Amino acid sequence: MRYNTEEKKLPLPEYGRSIQNMVDHALTIADRAERQRCANTIITIMGNMNTQLRDIPDFKHKLWDHLAIMSNFQLDIDYPYDIIPKDNLTSRPGKVPYPKHKITYMHYGYNVQEMIKKAAAMPDGMARKNLIDLLANMMKKDYYAWAKDIADENKIIKDLFTLSNGAIDLKPGDITFFEARNHAKRNNKKMPKKGH
């Protein structure tokens, strides 16, 4: 009995060894027309294995690409699509530039910082107050996630002032904090023992 570990490595393991054996057999067929029929049959079987993917655009094209990959691009048939170039499988993609933004307080993140600038530029009124309240509550939640400690109102007011370059100047009581569970108390509660 031969174990799979003794067999050659599968290029696309999701299709299994049986499909790979069919592809390997197709490579041995001398008659081109017979080889083409064999390839069409393999594609049908591969498609039936993934019926849930049939609605995906280019599904058939992907199957033919997979057949080419499984044959190590050695299967000499008439492909109905342009097959993925072999070099595309080994070449590394170009480096994606990572956005570099100056973030004053990492625990609040870049988006909150930008939203505070937008709020600071808004005219006074309910829309501005509501946005500042939302941002203050988000900052409080972010601070807790980062420091595992509840930020008091003065800390949030000070950070809003700093991040808005002084345009949002509040006093204690100006922010409407939403009703929230006290995370610190909740986390300090002991878990009940099993059976109680």
SULMO-V493032 format. One record per pair of residues at least 12 apart in sequence whose C-alpha atoms are under 10 Angstrom apart, sorted by the first residue. I is the first residue (numbers start at 1). J is the second residue. If there is no record, write none. Layout:
i->[I:I]
j->[J:J]
//
This chain:
i->[4:10:11:11:11:11:11:12:12:12:12:13:14:15:15:15:15:15:15:19:19:19:19:19:19:20:20:20:20:21:22:22:22:22:22:23:23:23:23:23:23:23:23:23:23:23:24:24:24:24:24:25:25:25:26:26:26:26:26:26:26:27:27:27:27:27:27:28:29:32:32:32:33:33:34:35:35:35:35:36:36:36:36:36:37:38:39:39:39:39:39:39:39:39:40:40:40:42:42:42:43:43:43:43:43:44:44:46:46:46:46:46:47:47:47:47:58:60:60:61:61:61:61:61:61:62:62:62:63:64:64:64:64:64:64:65:65:65:65:65:65:65:66:66:67:67:68:68:68:68:69:69:69:69:69:72:73:73:103:104:104:104:105:105:105:105:106:106:106:107:107:107:107:107:107:107:107:108:108:108:108:108:108:108:108:108:108:109:109:112:112:112:112:112:112:113:113:113:113:113:114:114:115:115:115:115:115:116:116:116:116:116:116:116:116:116:116:116:117:117:117:117:117:117:118:118:118:119:119:119:119:119:119:120:120:120:120:120:120:120:120:120:120:121:121:121:129:129:129:130:130:132:132:132:132:132:133:133:133:133:133:134:134:134:134:135:135:135:136:136:136:136:136:136:136:136:136:137:137:137:137:137:137:137:137:138:139:139:139:139:139:140:140:140:140:140:141:141:143:143:144:144:145:148:148:148:149:149:150:150:150:152:153:153:153:153:153:153:153:154:154:154:154:156:156:156:157:157:157:157:157:157:157:158:158]
j->[17:70:66:69:70:71:72:66:67:69:70:70:49:45:46:49:50:66:70:42:43:45:46:67:70:42:67:70:71:70:38:39:41:42:71:35:38:39:42:43:67:68:70:71:72:75:70:71:72:74:75:38:39:71:38:39:42:71:75:76:77:39:71:74:75:76:77:75:75:76:77:78:77:78:77:75:76:77:78:75:76:77:78:79:77:77:64:67:68:75:76:77:78:79:64:77:79:63:64:67:60:63:64:66:67:60:63:60:63:64:66:67:59:60:62:63:81:80:81:79:80:81:82:83:84:81:83:84:83:79:80:81:82:83:84:79:81:82:83:84:85:86:83:84:79:83:83:84:85:86:83:84:85:86:89:86:85:86:163:159:162:163:143:159:162:163:142:143:146:139:141:142:143:144:145:146:147:135:138:139:140:141:142:143:145:146:159:139:142:135:136:138:139:142:163:135:139:160:163:164:163:164:131:132:135:163:164:131:132:135:136:160:161:163:164:165:167:168:160:163:164:165:167:168:131:132:164:131:132:135:164:167:168:132:160:161:163:164:165:166:167:168:169:164:167:168:174:175:176:175:176:160:168:174:175:176:174:175:176:177:178:175:176:177:178:156:160:175:153:156:157:159:160:175:176:177:178:153:156:175:176:177:178:179:180:177:151:155:156:159:160:152:153:155:156:177:180:183:155:156:183:184:183:183:184:187:183:184:182:183:184:172:171:172:173:174:175:176:177:170:171:172:173:170:172:175:169:170:171:172:173:174:175:170:171]
//
